[in-house]
Amino acid sequence: MLRRLALLLCCLLGLPASAAEFAPTRPVRIILPVAAGGSADVMARIVAQGLTPLWGQQVLVEARTGAGGHIAGEYVANSPGDGHTLLFGTVGIHAAYGMYRRLGYDPATQLAPAVLLVEVPFVATTHPARPWRTLAEFTAAARASPGVITFGSAGNGTSTHLAGELYQLLAGVKLQHVPYRGSSQALNDLMAGTIDAVFDNLPAIPPVVQDGRARPLVITTVERSASLPGAPSAPEAGLPAYVTSAFFTLAAPASTPPAVLDALNADLRAVLAQPGVRQRLIDLGATPGGLTVPEIRAYFLRETETWTKVIAAAGLKVE
């Protein structure tokens, strides 16, 4: 009722629609591009829980996996632009789509960013039974046996794949990439000893390190993280240039009217500012974002330029 009154007031006062908040008329779906159970899923659900009381409608998280996130991206791009279907956007979808030679849609023109949710560093992690206790030992082993050591990711072109590729470029080594449909699947295989390493987002790693099922080698930050104090920073690990992060967004179809997009942005930023939501994200090791719609578009351009260079240097292409 308060939202309807706000909309009416804006009309009476001649204010733009974006001055009123988004008022969904049915459940809103956040489409998750990777398998449930990973750090992206956890963060999406935290945001959904914050939005549900704000909008007075259920906000549901629905996984649609495949093609490095582009199955979900294309689905949202072709959905009605009314704010009821949103994409949990990733580096792979918004900044690394250039590695795919053929896509059924154009992420740059058919998806509209609503907000930058969080940024998170990566953690290079191995199975505790593997002989490498430091990043230097891991790198030495990879140089001695090119293409033998395996690393898993959430899929081709995802941030956890690109983090592994960036490490290889900086360290001058060659690993064997094993793509999955989500980071949770790759992490499960790491703990089972099926693969040797992952370059996963920080939120997924502390629990499996604390119970002894994985060993961190480096976190891609300048300083250690309070969420995983046992992981050396990039400078401490001997690879100071390996400072990078993943980002996650909420995006809408490009057909979404600017006023609706601005209203979504205002609501999402309000949720990120809620102390409970903010602290839960920080506790996971994520840095809550924000940014206006124009600011996040500029952010995408910078990130696309950065990861396009990595893709070109690594010679990455997916047919």
C-alpha positions in Angstrom: 0.0 0.0 0.0 2.8 2.4 0.8 4.4 1.8 -2.5 1.1 2.4 -4.4 0.7 5.7 -2.4 4.3 6.7 -3.4 3.6 6.0 -7.0 0.4 8.0 -6.8 2.2 10.9 -5.1 4.9 11.0 -7.8 2.2 11.2 -10.5 0.4 14.0 -8.6 3.6 16.0 -8.1 4.9 15.3 -11.6 8.0 13.5 -10.4 9.8 10.9 -12.5 8.7 7.3 -11.9 12.2 6.4 -10.7 11.5 8.6 -7.7 9.0 5.9 -6.5 10.2 2.5 -5.7 9.8 -0.6 -7.8 6.5 -2.3 -6.9 6.3 -5.9 -8.3 2.9 -7.5 -8.7 4.1 -11.1 -8.5 7.1 -13.1 -7.3 10.5 -11.9 -8.7 13.0 -14.4 -10.0 16.8 -14.0 -9.7 18.2 -16.3 -12.4 21.5 -17.9 -11.1 23.9 -18.8 -14.0 25.8 -21.6 -12.0 24.8 -24.6 -10.0 23.2 -24.1 -6.6 25.4 -24.6 -3.5 28.3 -22.3 -4.4 29.2 -18.9 -3.1 27.2 -17.2 -5.9 24.1 -19.0 -4.7 24.7 -18.1 -1.1 25.1 -14.4 -1.9 22.1 -14.4 -4.3 19.9 -15.8 -1.5 21.2 -13.2 1.0 20.1 -10.4 -1.4 16.8 -12.2 -2.2 16.0 -12.4 1.6 16.6 -8.6 1.9 14.4 -7.8 -1.1 11.4 -9.9 -0.2 10.1 -7.7 2.7 11.0 -4.5 0.8 8.9 -5.5 -2.2 6.2 -7.4 -0.4 6.7 -10.3 -2.9 8.7 -13.4 -2.8 12.1 -13.1 -4.4 13.2 -16.6 -5.7 16.6 -17.8 -6.8 16.4 -20.2 -9.8 19.5 -21.9 -11.3 19.9 -22.2 -15.1 23.3 -23.5 -15.8 25.5 -24.0 -18.9 27.7 -22.2 -21.4 29.7 -20.3 -18.8 26.5 -18.6 -17.6 25.2 -17.6 -21.0 22.2 -20.0 -20.8 20.9 -17.8 -17.9 22.1 -14.6 -19.6 20.2 -15.3 -22.8 17.1 -16.4 -20.9 17.0 -13.1 -19.0 17.8 -11.0 -22.1 14.8 -12.5 -23.8 12.5 -12.0 -20.8 10.0 -9.1 -20.4 11.6 -6.0 -19.2 9.3 -5.4 -16.3 11.7 -6.0 -13.4 10.3 -9.4 -12.5 13.1 -11.5 -14.0 16.6 -10.5 -13.0 20.0 -12.0 -13.7 22.7 -12.7 -11.1 25.4 -11.4 -13.4 29.1 -12.5 -13.4 32.4 -11.6 -14.9 31.9 -14.4 -17.4 28.6 -12.9 -18.6 29.4 -9.2 -18.5 33.1 -9.0 -19.2 34.4 -12.2 -20.7 31.8 -13.0 -23.3 34.4 -12.3 -26.0 35.9 -15.8 -25.7 32.7 -17.3 -27.1 32.7 -17.2 -30.9 28.9 -17.7 -31.2 26.3 -16.7 -28.7 22.6 -16.6 -29.2 22.5 -13.0 -27.8 24.7 -10.0 -27.2 25.3 -9.5 -23.4 26.6 -6.0 -24.0 23.4 -4.7 -25.7 20.7 -7.1 -24.4 21.4 -6.9 -20.7 21.1 -3.8 -18.5 23.0 -3.7 -15.2 20.9 -2.7 -12.3 23.5 -2.7 -9.5 27.0 -4.0 -8.6 26.3 -6.4 -5.7 29.7 -7.4 -4.5 33.3 -7.9 -5.3 35.2 -10.9 -4.0 38.8 -12.1 -4.3 39.9 -15.5 -5.5 41.7 -18.2 -3.5 44.0 -20.7 -5.1 43.3 -23.9 -3.2 44.5 -27.5 -3.4 43.7 -30.8 -1.8 45.5 -31.2 1.6 47.0 -34.5 0.5 48.8 -32.9 -2.5 52.5 -32.2 -1.8 52.4 -28.4 -2.4 52.2 -26.4 0.8 53.0 -23.0 -0.8 52.2 -21.2 -4.0 55.9 -21.3 -4.9 55.9 -25.2 -4.6 52.8 -25.4 -6.7 54.3 -23.2 -9.3 57.5 -25.2 -9.4 55.6 -28.4 -9.8 53.5 -26.9 -12.7 56.7 -25.7 -14.4 58.3 -29.1 -14.1 55.2 -30.9 -15.5 53.4 -28.7 -18.0 49.7 -29.6 -18.5 49.7 -32.3 -15.8 48.3 -30.4 -12.8 44.5 -29.9 -13.1 42.3 -27.1 -11.9 38.5 -27.0 -11.9 36.2 -24.1 -12.5 32.5 -23.1 -12.8 32.8 -23.4 -16.6 34.5 -22.0 -19.6 34.8 -18.2 -19.4 33.6 -18.0 -15.8 35.5 -15.9 -13.3 37.0 -19.0 -11.6 38.3 -20.1 -15.0 39.8 -16.7 -15.8 41.4 -16.5 -12.4 43.2 -19.7 -13.2 44.2 -18.5 -16.6 45.6 -15.2 -15.1 47.7 -17.2 -12.6 49.2 -19.2 -15.5 50.1 -16.1 -17.4 51.7 -14.4 -14.5 53.5 -17.5 -13.2 54.5 -18.8 -16.7 53.0 -22.2 -16.2 50.5 -24.5 -18.0 47.7 -26.3 -16.1 44.9 -28.5 -17.4 41.5 -26.9 -17.1 38.5 -29.0 -16.1 35.2 -27.0 -16.5 32.1 -27.8 -14.4 28.6 -26.4 -14.3 29.3 -24.5 -11.0 32.0 -23.9 -8.5 30.4 -26.1 -5.9 30.9 -29.1 -8.2 34.5 -28.3 -8.8 35.1 -27.8 -5.1 33.5 -31.1 -4.3 35.8 -32.8 -6.8 38.8 -31.0 -5.3 37.9 -32.3 -1.8 37.4 -35.8 -3.2 40.9 -35.6 -4.8 39.6 -35.9 -8.4 41.3 -32.6 -9.4 44.3 -30.8 -8.0 43.3 -27.2 -7.5 40.6 -24.6 -7.8 40.7 -20.8 -8.1 37.4 -20.2 -6.4 35.7 -17.1 -4.9 36.7 -16.5 -1.3 33.2 -17.1 0.3 33.3 -20.8 -0.6 36.7 -21.5 0.9 36.9 -20.8 4.6 34.5 -23.7 5.7 36.4 -26.4 3.8 39.8 -25.0 5.0 38.7 -24.9 8.6 37.6 -28.6 8.6 40.8 -29.7 6.8 39.4 -30.6 3.4 41.4 -28.0 1.4 44.6 -26.0 1.7 44.8 -22.4 0.5 47.9 -21.2 -1.3 47.2 -17.6 -2.0 44.4 -15.0 -1.9 44.3 -12.5 -4.7 44.6 -9.4 -2.5 47.3 -7.1 -1.3 46.8 -8.0 2.3 45.4 -11.1 4.1 41.7 -11.4 4.6 40.1 -11.7 8.0 37.7 -14.3 6.5 40.7 -16.6 5.7 43.7 -15.4 7.7 45.7 -18.5 6.9 45.9 -17.7 3.1 48.9 -15.6 2.1 48.3 -12.5 0.2 49.6 -12.2 -3.4 52.8 -10.3 -2.4 53.4 -12.7 0.5 53.0 -15.7 -1.8 55.6 -14.3 -4.2 53.2 -13.2 -7.0 52.5 -9.6 -6.3 50.8 -8.9 -9.6 48.2 -11.5 -8.9 45.7 -9.0 -7.3 42.3 -9.4 -8.9 38.6 -10.0 -8.0 35.4 -11.3 -9.3 32.2 -9.2 -9.3 28.5 -10.1 -9.1 25.6 -8.0 -10.3 21.9 -7.9 -10.7 21.0 -7.2 -14.3 17.7 -6.9 -16.2 16.7 -7.2 -19.9 17.8 -4.3 -21.9 14.1 -3.7 -22.8 13.6 -2.5 -19.1 12.5 1.1 -19.1 15.1 3.5 -17.6 12.7 4.6 -14.8 12.2 0.9 -13.8 16.0 0.3 -13.9 16.7 3.4 -11.8 14.0 2.2 -9.3 15.6 -1.2 -9.1 19.0 0.4 -8.6 17.7 2.5 -5.7 16.0 -0.5 -4.0 19.0 -2.8 -4.5 21.4 -0.2 -3.1 19.1 0.2 -0.1 19.2 -3.5 0.6 23.0 -3.6 0.3 23.1 -0.8 2.9 21.0 -2.8 5.4 23.3 -3.6 8.3 22.2 -7.3 8.4 22.7 -7.9 4.7 25.9 -5.9 4.6 27.4 -7.8 7.5 26.5 -11.2 6.2 28.2 -10.4 2.9 31.3 -9.0 4.7 31.4 -12.1 6.9 31.7 -14.2 3.7 34.7 -12.1 2.6 32.8 -10.1 0.0 32.9 -6.3 -0.4 29.4 -4.9 -0.8 29.0 -2.7 -3.9 26.4 -0.2 -5.1 27.1 2.3 -7.9 24.5 4.1 -10.0 23.4 2.7 -13.4 25.8 4.9 -15.4 28.7 4.1 -13.0 28.2 0.3 -13.3 28.1 0.6 -17.1 31.5 2.4 -17.0 32.7 -0.3 -14.6 31.7 -3.0 -17.1 33.7 -1.3 -19.8 36.9 -1.3 -17.6 36.4 -4.9 -16.6 35.7 -6.1 -20.2 38.9 -4.4 -21.3 40.9 -6.1 -18.5 39.6 -9.6 -19.1 39.7 -9.3 -22.9 43.4 -8.9 -22.6 43.7 -12.0 -20.5 41.5 -14.0 -22.9 43.7 -12.8 -25.9 47.0 -13.5 -24.1 45.8 -17.0 -23.1 44.3 -17.7 -26.5 41.0 -18.7 -25.1 38.1 -19.5 -27.5 35.0 -21.5 -27.2 33.1 -22.5 -30.3 
